[in-house]
């Protein structure tokens, strides 16, 4: 699958999961047995976190991406790459 198509697919799936979670939120209070909607959301969130195995470590990246220019400065794309890695990990 093309990278952009895959990204669009993942965004659509994420929107679906978030929509389901919002639909599960209580609209009124009531006492009934079983699993509460908060517990259902917690279970779903834990299942999603277990599936996420991607851990970005800049130190394990390709060293040439972090080379400095002739004046000893980082290239602007290196700065962007580091910022995007930090954003992704959040």
Phi, psi and omega in degrees: 000139178298147184302319180292321178295321178296318178297317179297319179298314181296322177296319179295318178296318179298316178300322178295317179294315179297321177299319178296317179298317179294325178294333181280345181296139183292142177257341175210158181269146178194151181260108176222156182285173178095193182277131179286164179294326177296319178293323177296316178297318179299317179297315179297318180297319179294322177296320179295315180297327178292331180281338181277113182243004184278124177229111180272130177232113183300326181296334180270359181288173178293125186298326182293341176289341184248015177296153179263156178283183185295345177259006178083016180257156174286146173290153182298325179292331176294318177299315179297317180300315179297318180295320180292324177296316178297318180296318180298319183290335177289000000 
